[in-house]
């Protein structure tokens, strides 16, 4: 998935302004092939049930949803003076981007299929559920197998039982290890090195250095990555994991975790039962252990943190009440999960981060940081597809990833201890609360389409498309409507969860938000994505999902792992735990938190 970008959209050829945008971006408009794994509804009984979907004329509903999305803006000025407006949660900031990494490993295509999921045609008209299921395909396996990391595997020899990868895939493997990218240490880069200071291989492997080293050739690359603009793109299993700097550094952490597991295996192969095995078997042992640790943490750290207390245990003990494989045995990503509930992470995004000692709080009183905080927009400059816009003329777009450097500069390496400590007294180290207020950057994402046809506000011809692509809230709401996602009230009734009252749906809202809810009829039939956010806001104080959101997310993730014969839940009679995996160094015990995971990977204390 070298050309996939998070939050992007495959624009239909006849969408308003689409051809102008395509010409400026230099990207063809294509349709997704009918391949991959299935999507299906978690609650198929609601597909055709009267009253379970948003009612009304599509033109009015489309307009009302856009107004609702536009009103979901965080009123920062009011929050500064009104103590009742709570911005931060008790969830450390890493969970926002851990969730994004999980999403990329489970699903791809709900934002891109121009046959089924084109929200640029106005008015948006809901697609019949049977057609959604038939035509929309998931370009990922939803099984927590880290295919976004491993791709097809390194293709070690002709007897290796996985499909032989293409040349580009081979570029990110070095034997049974992943390649790690070197950080740029060019003279003139401001700031100080991030501990461990001697470790300057904390970037993803990128095309330019791999070409320079002769690891790959231009012929190994897709045509659109052969020019200079492709040199900073990484060679990884899913390019969406280079969409912003924090998720890129998270991908690097998982990559390095695998490499550290390989080091453990090669130091004592007998302890892992591979003393007489070849490289293929040793790679499989490392991949299995990396997957198991990742899966265990995804349930026992990630899910327990973002869901209501007790929900995970109920599902682990009693099993999912709604998720089950399809009649033919296929596992699937539920649409209520992928298109609505699991998009709760969008509201957790902060407008700025205490990223490290250079772009955040100083490490000591005698050191002045380069910049007090890393702005959300900064995170998109430090990726292989980053853009640096000419502030004097936004119609001119100059593509300069890493501000013109070849790889991630040493001064932007993340300090994970600032984003992983649940006992941290500093509120700046936590995610925003899960609620119906999104930071302005999410509602006006200038990084989405940096081509002149989108960025030029004087170009009225393309204004409708430009505004829609920039507003993540509007896109989420319209996509849910287009794909016939049932309302929050219908889902709550079916899953036997106490529904939100109209009073709860209005509580704490701005006048504009309440007006949009009232005029759209959304107090009676609420879009599921909005409903999940509001439930978390009023019933969990923004510190976790509410009961409905918790159950959809936990049932999906645990249900998939329980049904996957290759997951840790089905190994050792379901008794596998981190004590049976790789331990932390220096006798510090098993890996039971994401902080432990980073420490084992050698990128955090």
Secondary structure, 3 states (H helix, E strand, C coil): CCCCCCCCCCCCCCCCCHHHHHHHHCCCCCCCCCCCEEEECCCHHHCCCCCCCCCCCHHHHHHHHHHHHHHCECCHHHHHHCCCCCCEEEEECHHHHHHHHHHHHHCCCCCCCCCCCCCCCCCCCCCCHHHHHHHCEECCCCCCCCHHHHCCCCCCCCCCCCCCCCHHHHHCEECCEECCECCECCCCCCCCCCCCCCCCCCECCEHHHHHHCCCCCHHHCCHHHCCHHHCCCECCCCHHHHCCHHHHHHHHHHHHHHHHHHHHHHHCHHHHCCCCCCHHHHHHHHHHHHHHHHHHHHHHHHHHHHCCCCHHHHHHHHCCCCCCCCCCCCCCEEHHHHHHHHHHHHHHCCCEECCCCCECCCCCCCCCCCECCEEHHHHHCCCCCCCEECCCCCCCEECCHHHHCCCCEHHHCCCHHHCCCCCCCCHHHEEECCCCCECHHHHCCCCCCCCHHHHCCCCHHHHHHHHHHHCHHHHHHHHHHHCCCCCHHHHHHHCCCCCCCHHHHHCCCCHHHHHHHHHCCCCCCCCHHHHHHHHHHHHCCCCCCCHHHHHHHHHHHHHHHHHCCCCHHHCHHHCCCHHHCCCCHHHCCCCCCHHHHHHHCCCCC
